[in-house]
């Protein structure tokens, strides 16, 4: 009996303290952020331009191989062209992927830095992505956007 009173008291104390922790949780709506942040749109346009350029690069290599086939070039020569094209395309694809990763990492790093600053200003201890918050918390999205769009 004594043990159950202690457990009950402990649960009551923990239960009463949980709402205090919830007040210190903020969240950031990343979808809203990226759709409203001016520079994010420019970054996405740059990435799309680079992707289109890569697609043209791949298409050009394919056209050269198709021309060689139409001209009845030797199979060895066509295979050599294919291997060379695959190698070149692979290198360009790696460059494009690395560029996208670098840009995203820099942007996310800046978002996290600014979100941390805003969180401190509002007494927020934890910042989560909105997708993992079902209820409660403090929306920091507009405050972070204001700092970014200045």
N, C-alpha and C positions, 0 to 999 in steps of 0.2 A: 504494500500500500504506500509506504513511504517513497519507494523508488518511482512509482507511477506519478506521485505528486511532483517529484523533482523533474521527471521527464516532461510532464505537462507544463510546469513552470518554465522550463527551458524553451519548449516549443512556443509558448505564449510570448516570451521575450523576443525570440527570433522572428516570430510572426509580426510582432509590433514594429520591429526595426526594419523589416523589408521595405515598407513604403518609403522610408527615409533614403534608402539606397536608390530607389527608382527615380527620385527627384534629381539624382546626379547623373542620369543617363541621357545622352543626346544621340541624335541620329542625323544622318546625311542622306538625302535622296539623290543618289548618284545619277540616275536617269534624268531627273529634273536639272541637276547641275550641268551635265554635259549638253543638254538641249538648250540651256540658257546662257552658258558661258561663251562669250564671243570668240575667244581664242580657240576653244575646242572645235568650233565649226571650221575655222581656218585649218587647224591641224588635220581634221577629217578630210577636208578638200585636198590637202597636200597628199595625204595617204592615198586617196582615191586616184589622184593624178599619177602617182607613182605606180599604182596597181595597173592603171590603163597603159602606161608606158611599158610595164613588164609584159602585159598581154600582147602588145604590139611586137615587142622583142621576140616573144615565143612564136607568134604568128609568122614573123619574117623568117625565122629559122625553119619553120615547117614549110613555108612556100619554097624556099631554096631546095629543100629535099624533094618536094613534089616536082619542081622543075627538072631536077636531075633525073628523076624517074621517067618523066615525059620524054626527056632527051635520050633515053635508053643508055644512061651511064652504067658502067660496070657495077655489079652488086657490091664488090669490095669498096669501091669509091663511095657508094651510097651509104653503106654501113659505117664507113669512116666519118662521113658527114653527120650521120645520126649520133654517133658517139660524141663527136665534137660539140654538136648542138646540145645534147643532153648535159654535157659537162658545163657548157657556158650558161645554159638555162638554170642549172642547179646552183651555180655560183651567184647568178643574179637574184634567184629566189631567196637564197640565204641572206644576201645583202638587204633585200626588201624586208624580210622577216625581222632581221636584226634592227633595222631602222624603226620599224613599227614597235618593237619591244622597247627600244631605247626611248622613243617619244612617249609611249604610254607610262613607262616607269618614271620618267621625269615629271610628267603631268600628275600622276597619282602621288608622287612624293610631295609635290607642291601642294596638292589638295590636302594631304594629311598634315602637312606643316601648318597651313592656314586653319584647318579644322581644329587642330590642337590649340592654336592661339585663340580662336573664337571660343572654344570650350573653356579655356582658362578665364576668359573675360566674363563668362556667364556661370562660372562655378561648376562646370560639368566635369566629372571624373572619367567617364567612359563615353566614347563615340562609336556608334555602330552604323552599319549600312541599314537603311530603312527596310530593306527586304527581310531582315531578321527581327524586326521589332513589330510585334503584333498589337501591342497596346502601350500607351504611355510614352514617356520620354519627351525630350525637348528637341524640336526640329531646328537644326542649325543651318539648313540649306541656304536660306535667303541671306543670312549673315555672312556665310562663306562666299557666296556669289558676289555680294557687295564689295568685299575685299578684292576679289579677283577682277571684277569688271571696272575697277577704278583706273 
